[in-house]
């Protein structure tokens, strides 16, 4: 015995129009992300990334001093300055230039690797995270 035969796919609802079934593209050809407010979501991603970076930088000072050896006062000052810059940028993500400033900040963290090798390692990790955030921003906002 076989079960009831079903068609190739679900039938459209009575009020659906072709524009409603268009998928990821709107009727005007503009791509939809599925988010209610894509700009706000992307700003939240950038702010969250910057806040996390600030937190990790500040929490990394003591372990770097204990495990990594001689962390100079200039290196600690650079870490604190970069963390403060991350917090400021997290609050300014509404500004279009903040994304470019975040990219510059990642470069500065990489350059701070000249003060201590572990800062370079943190710079590589956060540069990759920031590159992913920029990729997500480009995919969502187009």
WODATA-V134295 format. One line per field, one symbol per residue. burial: b if it has 24 or more other C-alpha atoms within 12 Angstrom, else e. A space follows every 10 residues. Layout:
burial->???
This chain:
burial->eeeeeeeeee eeeeeeeeee eeeeeeeeee eeeeeeeebe ebbbbbbbbb bbbbebbbeb beebeeeeee beeebbebbb ebbbbbbbbb ebbeeeebbe bbbebbbbbb bbbeebebbb bbbeebbebb bebbeebeeb ee
